[in-house]
């Protein structure tokens, strides 16, 4: 499975709980065979992923 992690564009400028959770999940999901990518505004690649979790703080 491939997951594309996303948050609002300035999310990591004022990182809160949602962004911290994205980073923790990103580091641990490969242990259960989930490939994680971070959303790129200029090249979103939605069609290459199975799920797109979106974090809001």
N, C-alpha and C positions, 0 to 999 in steps of 0.2 A: 504494500500500500504506500502511496505517496501523499504527503500532506504539505500544503502550502500555508505557512503561518503568516498571518497578517494582523496589522493594527493600524490605527489612524496615522497619517503621515508624520506627525510630530511626536508620536508616542514615545520613542526612546529618548527624546530631549528632556522629558519629565517622566521618566519611567516610574511606574507604580506597580501594584499587585498583578495586573494583567500581563504586563510586559515581563515581569520577573517570572511569572508562571510559564509564559511562552518559552523563555530561555531554559528553564528547568525541564520542561517537556521535550524541547528540541534535543537536549543532551541525553535524555533517557529513552525516548521512543525507538531509537535504532536497536535497542536491546530486544525489542519485540517485533523486529522486521518492518518498522515504519521509516521510510526515507523522508526526511524533513527538509524543506526549502523555505527560505524567508522571502516574502513578497517583495518584488521589485516593481515600483511604480511604472518604470519605463519599459519593462518586459514582464508582464504579469504571468504568462504561461498557465492560465487556468486550465486549459485543455490537457495539460500534462499531469494533472494531479487528481486524486480521488476525492479529497476533502479540503476545505479551506476554513479552518477555525479562525475567528476574528476576535482579538482581545480588546476590550475597552476597560479603562480604569475609572 
